[in-house]
Amino acid sequence: MDVKVTVLQDAITDHRPVLAELLLVEQQKAAYSMIWMRSYRNLSHHSLIMALSAQNLSKVYAMENVDLIHDTIESEIIKALDLIAPARLTTVKNCPVPLHLKPDTGPWRSKTWRLGAATWTPTMVGLSACAP
């Protein structure tokens, strides 16, 4: 913020008026952010099955801890997706709200996947405020 103060010479009384101008400069935020996203556009059912078949899921049969089983399966699915639909750094418009996925994202994504959506976009998971 810049301030410019001037004493005015024209006055009707012996008190001189003072003019203070506040020069407000709005800081420019970056208009875009970088996030990691996967594109499922070219993903086929066959390629997903082949990538999952290549993962070592047999080790979960020896596990007893449910959380460990879940983490292992999730990790193997992510490895398979990395092979056929790698995550890429993408530029998106900045949002007025923090960019994070809502808690109900998981069911949305799995429902979208089951319905055979061609691609997953941020607007499908409640980030419509960020949509161009």
C-alpha positions in Angstrom: 0.0 0.0 0.0 1.3 3.4 -0.9 0.1 6.7 0.6 0.4 10.1 -1.0 -0.3 13.1 1.3 -0.8 16.6 0.0 -1.6 19.8 1.9 -4.1 21.8 -0.2 -3.5 25.5 -0.7 -7.1 26.5 -1.3 -9.0 26.9 1.9 -11.8 29.2 3.1 -10.5 29.2 6.7 -7.0 29.4 8.2 -7.1 25.6 8.4 -5.6 23.9 5.4 -7.2 20.7 4.2 -5.1 17.6 3.9 -5.7 15.2 1.0 -4.5 11.6 1.7 -4.6 9.2 -1.3 -4.3 5.5 -0.5 -2.9 3.6 -3.5 -3.9 0.0 -3.1 -2.1 -2.5 -5.2 -3.8 -5.9 -5.4 -1.3 -8.7 -5.4 -1.7 -11.0 -8.3 -2.0 -14.7 -7.4 -0.9 -17.3 -9.8 -3.9 -18.1 -12.0 -3.0 -21.8 -12.2 -1.8 -24.6 -10.0 -0.2 -27.9 -10.8 -1.9 -31.2 -9.6 -1.4 -34.9 -10.4 -4.2 -36.5 -12.3 -4.8 -39.8 -14.2 -6.5 -39.9 -17.6 -8.7 -43.0 -18.0 -9.8 -41.9 -21.5 -7.8 -44.7 -23.3 -8.1 -47.3 -20.6 -9.7 -50.5 -21.7 -11.2 -53.3 -19.7 -8.7 -55.8 -21.2 -5.6 -53.7 -20.4 -6.8 -53.2 -16.8 -7.3 -57.0 -16.4 -3.8 -57.7 -17.9 -2.1 -55.1 -15.6 -3.9 -56.4 -12.5 -2.9 -60.0 -13.5 0.7 -59.0 -13.5 0.5 -57.8 -9.9 1.3 -60.1 -7.0 -2.0 -60.3 -5.1 -1.5 -63.8 -3.8 0.4 -62.5 -0.8 -2.8 -61.2 0.8 -4.0 -64.8 1.5 -1.3 -65.2 4.1 -2.2 -61.9 5.8 -4.6 -61.7 8.8 -4.7 -57.9 9.4 -7.6 -56.5 7.4 -6.0 -53.0 7.2 -2.8 -54.6 5.8 -4.8 -56.6 3.2 -6.6 -53.4 2.2 -3.3 -51.4 1.9 -1.7 -54.2 -0.1 -4.6 -54.5 -2.6 -4.8 -50.8 -3.0 -1.0 -50.6 -3.6 -1.1 -53.3 -6.2 -4.0 -51.6 -8.0 -2.1 -48.3 -8.0 0.9 -50.1 -9.5 -1.3 -51.5 -12.2 -2.8 -48.1 -13.0 0.7 -46.6 -13.1 1.5 -49.0 -16.0 -1.6 -48.3 -18.1 -2.8 -44.8 -17.0 0.2 -43.0 -15.4 -0.4 -40.0 -13.3 0.6 -36.7 -15.0 1.3 -33.3 -13.7 -1.6 -31.1 -15.0 -2.3 -27.4 -14.9 -5.7 -26.4 -13.5 -7.3 -23.0 -12.6 -6.9 -21.9 -9.1 -10.0 -22.5 -7.0 -11.5 -20.1 -4.5 -11.5 -23.1 -2.1 -8.5 -25.4 -1.3 -8.0 -28.0 -4.0 -8.7 -31.3 -2.3 -11.1 -34.2 -2.9 -14.3 -34.5 -0.9 -14.6 -37.5 1.5 -17.2 -39.0 -0.8 -14.7 -39.2 -3.7 -14.0 -42.9 -3.4 -17.6 -44.1 -3.9 -18.0 -41.5 -6.8 -15.0 -42.8 -8.5 -15.9 -46.4 -8.1 -19.4 -45.7 -9.3 -18.1 -43.8 -12.3 -15.7 -46.7 -13.1 -18.5 -49.3 -12.9 -20.7 -47.2 -15.2 -17.9 -47.2 -17.7 -17.2 -43.5 -17.8 -14.6 -42.7 -20.5 -12.7 -40.3 -18.3 -12.5 -39.0 -14.7 -12.5 -35.3 -14.3 -12.3 -33.1 -11.2 -15.9 -32.0 -11.8 -17.1 -35.5 -11.2 -15.8 -35.4 -7.6 -17.2 -32.1 -6.6 -14.6 -29.7 -7.7 -17.0 -27.9 -10.0 -15.8 -24.6 -8.6 -12.5 -25.2 -10.4 -14.0 -26.1 -13.7 -13.1 -23.8 -16.6 
